Amino acid sequence: MKLREYHFSIILAILLLQIILASAAGAANKIMPLGDSITQGISSGVSDEAFQVSYRKALYDKLKAAGYVVNDEIFVGTQESGESVPDFDPSHEGRPGWQADEIVDGRSGFPVDDILDQWLIDENPNIVLLHIGTNDISNNDNDIWIEVERILDRIDNYEGSPTGNAVWVVLSLIIERGCDPYSPPCPKSPETSTFNDNVRDLSLIHISEPTRLW
């Protein structure tokens, strides 16, 4: 397996910039923002999809300032949102409402099985920014970390394929759910904490070098 590291953070923009700065000088970086509606930007409160940018705009600005954006392009994916925002690359692979298993297999009725494999082949990223799990926890699927491992295994398979390349994965922890502190317990907070703990343990299986926790 080619060298990979998994970095954990809720501040994805800062982390990903650190990864790119540590990569080979002059490398052409293709970043796939992969996940659910948080990746697209629906949760930002902007109703018009053409202006939904999530964390991607802040990250884009940091990367452009650092000289990593070429011809206004750095993100890859089959989806676009935020295309009406000036000075921005709107490509991504954020799928509103999707759970982790659907990222691997596609949704029921989706025209392509093993959809993640197809996305990786078509877009050929060397960095995947993975933010997934919120919908699984909301739908009481508390074994989500098993599906996250399936995502990482598929990326491993892509790396080892004749047309694949080494992939850096930035795997985000899920932000704890807010609640009324005067009315505990917090809904879904224990499940979220358990998921984050399992993701940390999962990293020890997949990394080739010590994980940096942020």
Secondary structure as UniProt FT lines:
FT   STRAND          6..8
FT   HELIX           12..22
FT   TURN            25..26
FT   STRAND          31..35
FT   HELIX           37..40
FT   HELIX           42..44
FT   HELIX           49..51
FT   TURN            54..55
FT   HELIX           56..65
FT   TURN            66..67
FT   TURN            71..72
FT   STRAND          79..80
FT   TURN            83..84
FT   STRAND          91..94
FT   TURN            96..97
FT   HELIX           100..105
FT   TURN            108..109
FT   HELIX           115..123
FT   STRAND          127..131
FT   HELIX           134..138
FT   TURN            139..140
FT   TURN            142..143
FT   HELIX           144..159
FT   TURN            162..163
FT   STRAND          168..171
FT   TURN            181..182
FT   TURN            187..188
FT   HELIX           189..206
//
